[in-house]
Amino acid sequence: MGKKIFDSGSTWALYRDQGKYVLQDSTFDSDPPPNQLVIFGSNIKSGDIYINDEIFNNLSLDPLGFPLNQVLMILLLSRCKGVMLHACGIDDKGYGYLFLGNSGHGKSTIARLWSENQATVLNDDRIIVREKNGELFMYGTPWPGDFKEVSSKGLPIRKLFFLRHGEKNSAALKNGAEAVLMLLTRCFPPIWDKKGMEYTMDLCHRIVQNIPCYEFSFEPDRKIVDFVRNI
């Protein structure tokens, strides 16, 4: 089955075989065998999905459910189309705030507090960033965390915040290599693809160069909304 180029170690694996990608929801040497398999060309524009008969008979099945859907999105974005981030995106009446953090850093809390202040939450866990006419836009995805409201609307990013736990509201400006590293550790990089990684690195540099970035700690109450607006 070709060469294994990445294995998540638990939920999915990616292979390369005769110029094609093979993506599945577990490793080939697993027992029982994988329930789903996707084979697609190097341009990732089309492919075939194979599903275990027993699973296929379940009418509620999403043929591109987790993790295949998100892995495919990462692959597509790595073709110089963008990057997916661990982030909460907020549309504050046309002003875009992006809050980045890993699990437990407070993204869903941010989403709830901003929604109570008449802002639109694009997503509290998965955000896509793309370049459009020389400007960096963020978009919601269908894959939320604890805050279930999502929006596919896109808007320019005006400020970016790296979330961390703290005892008071504070924001410290970050830039250069430090900010790039903080961004990379909160994204979904295509680490199996050299060209994809080069593009992702370059995009992270452009994000940091063009958008004010802050390390941000906050108290979980509505005061943070005014605090952020006044930065």
Contacts in CASP RR format, 6 or more apart in sequence:
PFRMAT RR
TARGET T0000
AUTHOR 0000-0000-0000
METHOD contacts of the structure
MODEL  1
MGKKIFDSGSTWALYRDQGKYVLQDSTFDSDPPPNQLVIFGSNIKSGDIY
INDEIFNNLSLDPLGFPLNQVLMILLLSRCKGVMLHACGIDDKGYGYLFL
GNSGHGKSTIARLWSENQATVLNDDRIIVREKNGELFMYGTPWPGDFKEV
SSKGLPIRKLFFLRHGEKNSAALKNGAEAVLMLLTRCFPPIWDKKGMEYT
MDLCHRIVQNIPCYEFSFEPDRKIVDFVRNI
1 15 0 8 1.000
1 17 0 8 1.000
1 22 0 8 1.000
1 28 0 8 1.000
2 15 0 8 1.000
2 16 0 8 1.000
2 17 0 8 1.000
2 18 0 8 1.000
2 22 0 8 1.000
3 15 0 8 1.000
3 16 0 8 1.000
3 17 0 8 1.000
4 13 0 8 1.000
4 14 0 8 1.000
4 15 0 8 1.000
5 14 0 8 1.000
5 15 0 8 1.000
5 16 0 8 1.000
5 192 0 8 1.000
6 13 0 8 1.000
6 14 0 8 1.000
6 191 0 8 1.000
6 192 0 8 1.000
7 13 0 8 1.000
7 14 0 8 1.000
7 27 0 8 1.000
8 67 0 8 1.000
9 27 0 8 1.000
11 25 0 8 1.000
11 26 0 8 1.000
11 66 0 8 1.000
11 67 0 8 1.000
12 23 0 8 1.000
12 24 0 8 1.000
12 25 0 8 1.000
12 26 0 8 1.000
12 67 0 8 1.000
12 68 0 8 1.000
12 71 0 8 1.000
13 23 0 8 1.000
13 24 0 8 1.000
13 26 0 8 1.000
13 27 0 8 1.000
13 28 0 8 1.000
14 21 0 8 1.000
14 22 0 8 1.000
14 23 0 8 1.000
14 71 0 8 1.000
14 192 0 8 1.000
15 21 0 8 1.000
15 22 0 8 1.000
15 23 0 8 1.000
15 24 0 8 1.000
15 28 0 8 1.000
16 22 0 8 1.000
19 41 0 8 1.000
19 42 0 8 1.000
20 39 0 8 1.000
20 40 0 8 1.000
20 41 0 8 1.000
20 42 0 8 1.000
21 38 0 8 1.000
21 39 0 8 1.000
21 40 0 8 1.000
21 41 0 8 1.000
21 42 0 8 1.000
21 44 0 8 1.000
21 75 0 8 1.000
22 37 0 8 1.000
22 38 0 8 1.000
22 39 0 8 1.000
23 37 0 8 1.000
23 38 0 8 1.000
23 39 0 8 1.000
23 40 0 8 1.000
23 68 0 8 1.000
23 71 0 8 1.000
23 72 0 8 1.000
24 34 0 8 1.000
24 36 0 8 1.000
24 37 0 8 1.000
24 38 0 8 1.000
25 34 0 8 1.000
25 35 0 8 1.000
25 36 0 8 1.000
25 37 0 8 1.000
25 67 0 8 1.000
25 68 0 8 1.000
26 33 0 8 1.000
26 34 0 8 1.000
26 35 0 8 1.000
27 34 0 8 1.000
28 34 0 8 1.000
33 52 0 8 1.000
34 52 0 8 1.000
35 51 0 8 1.000
35 52 0 8 1.000
35 55 0 8 1.000
36 49 0 8 1.000
36 50 0 8 1.000
36 51 0 8 1.000
36 52 0 8 1.000
36 55 0 8 1.000
36 63 0 8 1.000
36 68 0 8 1.000
37 49 0 8 1.000
37 50 0 8 1.000
37 51 0 8 1.000
38 47 0 8 1.000
38 48 0 8 1.000
38 49 0 8 1.000
38 50 0 8 1.000
38 64 0 8 1.000
38 68 0 8 1.000
38 72 0 8 1.000
39 47 0 8 1.000
39 48 0 8 1.000
39 50 0 8 1.000
40 46 0 8 1.000
40 47 0 8 1.000
40 48 0 8 1.000
41 47 0 8 1.000
43 79 0 8 1.000
44 72 0 8 1.000
44 75 0 8 1.000
44 76 0 8 1.000
44 79 0 8 1.000
49 63 0 8 1.000
49 64 0 8 1.000
51 61 0 8 1.000
51 63 0 8 1.000
55 61 0 8 1.000
62 69 0 8 1.000
64 72 0 8 1.000
66 143 0 8 1.000
69 143 0 8 1.000
70 84 0 8 1.000
70 126 0 8 1.000
70 143 0 8 1.000
70 188 0 8 1.000
73 84 0 8 1.000
73 128 0 8 1.000
73 141 0 8 1.000
74 84 0 8 1.000
74 188 0 8 1.000
74 190 0 8 1.000
75 190 0 8 1.000
75 193 0 8 1.000
77 83 0 8 1.000
77 84 0 8 1.000
77 128 0 8 1.000
77 130 0 8 1.000
78 190 0 8 1.000
78 193 0 8 1.000
78 195 0 8 1.000
78 196 0 8 1.000
78 197 0 8 1.000
78 199 0 8 1.000
78 200 0 8 1.000
79 196 0 8 1.000
80 199 0 8 1.000
81 130 0 8 1.000
82 128 0 8 1.000
82 129 0 8 1.000
82 130 0 8 1.000
82 131 0 8 1.000
82 199 0 8 1.000
82 200 0 8 1.000
82 203 0 8 1.000
83 128 0 8 1.000
83 129 0 8 1.000
83 187 0 8 1.000
83 188 0 8 1.000
83 189 0 8 1.000
83 200 0 8 1.000
83 203 0 8 1.000
83 204 0 8 1.000
84 126 0 8 1.000
84 127 0 8 1.000
84 128 0 8 1.000
84 129 0 8 1.000
84 141 0 8 1.000
84 187 0 8 1.000
84 188 0 8 1.000
85 98 0 8 1.000
85 100 0 8 1.000
85 126 0 8 1.000
85 127 0 8 1.000
85 128 0 8 1.000
85 129 0 8 1.000
85 183 0 8 1.000
85 186 0 8 1.000
85 187 0 8 1.000
85 188 0 8 1.000
86 100 0 8 1.000
86 101 0 8 1.000
86 102 0 8 1.000
86 103 0 8 1.000
86 107 0 8 1.000
86 125 0 8 1.000
86 126 0 8 1.000
86 186 0 8 1.000
86 187 0 8 1.000
86 188 0 8 1.000
87 98 0 8 1.000
87 99 0 8 1.000
87 100 0 8 1.000
87 101 0 8 1.000
87 107 0 8 1.000
87 123 0 8 1.000
87 125 0 8 1.000
87 126 0 8 1.000
87 127 0 8 1.000
87 138 0 8 1.000
87 186 0 8 1.000
88 98 0 8 1.000
88 99 0 8 1.000
88 106 0 8 1.000
88 107 0 8 1.000
88 108 0 8 1.000
88 110 0 8 1.000
88 111 0 8 1.000
88 121 0 8 1.000
88 122 0 8 1.000
88 123 0 8 1.000
88 124 0 8 1.000
88 125 0 8 1.000
88 127 0 8 1.000
88 147 0 8 1.000
89 96 0 8 1.000
89 97 0 8 1.000
89 98 0 8 1.000
89 99 0 8 1.000
89 111 0 8 1.000
89 121 0 8 1.000
89 122 0 8 1.000
89 123 0 8 1.000
89 124 0 8 1.000
89 127 0 8 1.000
89 138 0 8 1.000
89 140 0 8 1.000
90 96 0 8 1.000
90 97 0 8 1.000
90 98 0 8 1.000
90 99 0 8 1.000
90 110 0 8 1.000
90 111 0 8 1.000
90 114 0 8 1.000
90 119 0 8 1.000
90 120 0 8 1.000
90 121 0 8 1.000
90 122 0 8 1.000
91 119 0 8 1.000
91 120 0 8 1.000
91 121 0 8 1.000
91 122 0 8 1.000
91 151 0 8 1.000
91 153 0 8 1.000
91 154 0 8 1.000
91 155 0 8 1.000
92 114 0 8 1.000
92 117 0 8 1.000
92 119 0 8 1.000
92 229 0 8 1.000
93 118 0 8 1.000
93 119 0 8 1.000
94 155 0 8 1.000
95 158 0 8 1.000
96 138 0 8 1.000
96 155 0 8 1.000
96 156 0 8 1.000
96 157 0 8 1.000
96 158 0 8 1.000
96 159 0 8 1.000
97 114 0 8 1.000
97 157 0 8 1.000
97 158 0 8 1.000
97 159 0 8 1.000
97 160 0 8 1.000
97 161 0 8 1.000
97 228 0 8 1.000
98 127 0 8 1.000
98 129 0 8 1.000
98 138 0 8 1.000
98 157 0 8 1.000
98 159 0 8 1.000
98 160 0 8 1.000
98 161 0 8 1.000
98 211 0 8 1.000
99 107 0 8 1.000
99 110 0 8 1.000
99 161 0 8 1.000
99 163 0 8 1.000
99 216 0 8 1.000
100 160 0 8 1.000
100 161 0 8 1.000
100 162 0 8 1.000
100 163 0 8 1.000
100 182 0 8 1.000
100 183 0 8 1.000
100 186 0 8 1.000
101 107 0 8 1.000
101 162 0 8 1.000
101 163 0 8 1.000
101 186 0 8 1.000
102 185 0 8 1.000
102 186 0 8 1.000
105 163 0 8 1.000
105 164 0 8 1.000
105 165 0 8 1.000
106 163 0 8 1.000
106 220 0 8 1.000
107 124 0 8 1.000
107 125 0 8 1.000
107 145 0 8 1.000
107 163 0 8 1.000
108 124 0 8 1.000
108 125 0 8 1.000
108 145 0 8 1.000
108 146 0 8 1.000
108 147 0 8 1.000
109 220 0 8 1.000
110 124 0 8 1.000
110 163 0 8 1.000
110 218 0 8 1.000
110 224 0 8 1.000
111 121 0 8 1.000
111 124 0 8 1.000
111 147 0 8 1.000
111 149 0 8 1.000
112 147 0 8 1.000
113 220 0 8 1.000
113 221 0 8 1.000
113 222 0 8 1.000
113 224 0 8 1.000
113 225 0 8 1.000
114 121 0 8 1.000
114 225 0 8 1.000
115 121 0 8 1.000
115 147 0 8 1.000
115 149 0 8 1.000
116 222 0 8 1.000
117 222 0 8 1.000
117 225 0 8 1.000
119 225 0 8 1.000
120 151 0 8 1.000
120 153 0 8 1.000
121 147 0 8 1.000
121 149 0 8 1.000
121 150 0 8 1.000
121 151 0 8 1.000
122 138 0 8 1.000
122 139 0 8 1.000
122 140 0 8 1.000
122 150 0 8 1.000
122 151 0 8 1.000
122 152 0 8 1.000
122 153 0 8 1.000
122 154 0 8 1.000
123 140 0 8 1.000
123 141 0 8 1.000
123 143 0 8 1.000
123 144 0 8 1.000
123 145 0 8 1.000
123 150 0 8 1.000
123 151 0 8 1.000
124 144 0 8 1.000
124 145 0 8 1.000
124 146 0 8 1.000
124 147 0 8 1.000
125 143 0 8 1.000
125 144 0 8 1.000
125 145 0 8 1.000
126 140 0 8 1.000
126 141 0 8 1.000
126 143 0 8 1.000
126 144 0 8 1.000
126 145 0 8 1.000
127 138 0 8 1.000
127 139 0 8 1.000
127 140 0 8 1.000
127 141 0 8 1.000
128 138 0 8 1.000
128 139 0 8 1.000
128 140 0 8 1.000
128 141 0 8 1.000
129 136 0 8 1.000
129 137 0 8 1.000
129 138 0 8 1.000
129 139 0 8 1.000
129 157 0 8 1.000
129 203 0 8 1.000
129 207 0 8 1.000
130 136 0 8 1.000
130 137 0 8 1.000
130 139 0 8 1.000
131 137 0 8 1.000
131 203 0 8 1.000
131 206 0 8 1.000
135 156 0 8 1.000
136 156 0 8 1.000
136 157 0 8 1.000
136 206 0 8 1.000
136 207 0 8 1.000
136 210 0 8 1.000
136 211 0 8 1.000
137 154 0 8 1.000
137 155 0 8 1.000
137 156 0 8 1.000
137 157 0 8 1.000
138 154 0 8 1.000
138 155 0 8 1.000
138 156 0 8 1.000
138 157 0 8 1.000
139 152 0 8 1.000
139 153 0 8 1.000
139 154 0 8 1.000
140 150 0 8 1.000
140 151 0 8 1.000
140 152 0 8 1.000
140 153 0 8 1.000
140 154 0 8 1.000
141 150 0 8 1.000
141 152 0 8 1.000
142 150 0 8 1.000
142 152 0 8 1.000
144 150 0 8 1.000
157 207 0 8 1.000
157 211 0 8 1.000
158 211 0 8 1.000
158 212 0 8 1.000
159 211 0 8 1.000
159 212 0 8 1.000
159 213 0 8 1.000
159 214 0 8 1.000
159 228 0 8 1.000
159 231 0 8 1.000
160 207 0 8 1.000
160 211 0 8 1.000
160 212 0 8 1.000
160 213 0 8 1.000
160 214 0 8 1.000
161 171 0 8 1.000
161 213 0 8 1.000
161 214 0 8 1.000
161 215 0 8 1.000
161 216 0 8 1.000
161 228 0 8 1.000
162 174 0 8 1.000
162 179 0 8 1.000
162 182 0 8 1.000
162 183 0 8 1.000
162 186 0 8 1.000
162 213 0 8 1.000
162 214 0 8 1.000
162 215 0 8 1.000
162 216 0 8 1.000
163 216 0 8 1.000
163 217 0 8 1.000
163 218 0 8 1.000
164 215 0 8 1.000
164 216 0 8 1.000
164 217 0 8 1.000
165 217 0 8 1.000
166 217 0 8 1.000
166 218 0 8 1.000
166 219 0 8 1.000
167 217 0 8 1.000
167 219 0 8 1.000
168 217 0 8 1.000
168 219 0 8 1.000
169 217 0 8 1.000
169 218 0 8 1.000
169 219 0 8 1.000
169 223 0 8 1.000
169 224 0 8 1.000
169 227 0 8 1.000
170 216 0 8 1.000
170 217 0 8 1.000
171 214 0 8 1.000
171 215 0 8 1.000
171 216 0 8 1.000
171 227 0 8 1.000
171 228 0 8 1.000
171 231 0 8 1.000
172 214 0 8 1.000
172 215 0 8 1.000
172 216 0 8 1.000
173 212 0 8 1.000
173 213 0 8 1.000
173 214 0 8 1.000
174 182 0 8 1.000
174 213 0 8 1.000
174 214 0 8 1.000
174 215 0 8 1.000
175 208 0 8 1.000
175 213 0 8 1.000
176 208 0 8 1.000
179 208 0 8 1.000
179 213 0 8 1.000
180 201 0 8 1.000
180 204 0 8 1.000
180 205 0 8 1.000
180 208 0 8 1.000
182 213 0 8 1.000
182 215 0 8 1.000
183 204 0 8 1.000
183 207 0 8 1.000
183 208 0 8 1.000
183 213 0 8 1.000
184 200 0 8 1.000
184 201 0 8 1.000
184 204 0 8 1.000
187 200 0 8 1.000
187 204 0 8 1.000
189 197 0 8 1.000
189 200 0 8 1.000
190 196 0 8 1.000
190 197 0 8 1.000
190 200 0 8 1.000
191 197 0 8 1.000
214 231 0 8 1.000
216 228 0 8 1.000
218 224 0 8 1.000
218 227 0 8 1.000
END
